């Protein structure tokens, strides 16, 4: 069965399979292998015109500083492993207040943020990252089960640039992180 993948305001069908947030450990190798053919087509289909930036270069050898904020421990650890396979430096927290404290010290370039978090919800975390910590250049991406139009509006208002509904296909996330402007302020 193919479920729709929502990218900003566009809706497209992802390839058959499970994305992050629902991917069992055994599928991690498959996603990291970047199979040709169907996978390349999936990247092209997953991004509606203008929905995702087109990467021109891969991240630098040191990778990006990525903060994963997810209260589902299995999903968080799976995502962190995948990001590390891609060469990124990853920190992981399970609640809103811990995200603010760690971001204050580590100054992430990318924050992958669940919305339904204990302590502070993802919207409030994003607002504080922007206003209290001054992380205006950081890419903040919601990866959440919240899929209503009002949820997307709240994400934009909080300073979240992308609102992905779980499960997120790894190829979509990889394409987003490979965009040249993502790591520009290294």
Secondary structure, 3 states (H helix, E strand, C coil): CCCEEEECCEEEECCCCCCECCCCHHHHHHHHCCCCCHHHHHHHHHCCCCCCCCCCCCCCCCCCEEEEECCCHHHHHHHHHHHHHCCCEEEEECEHHHHHHHHHHHCCCEEEECCCCECCCHHHHHHHHHHCCCCCCCEEEEEECCCCHHHHHHHHHHCCCEEEECCECHHHHHHHHHCCCCCCCC
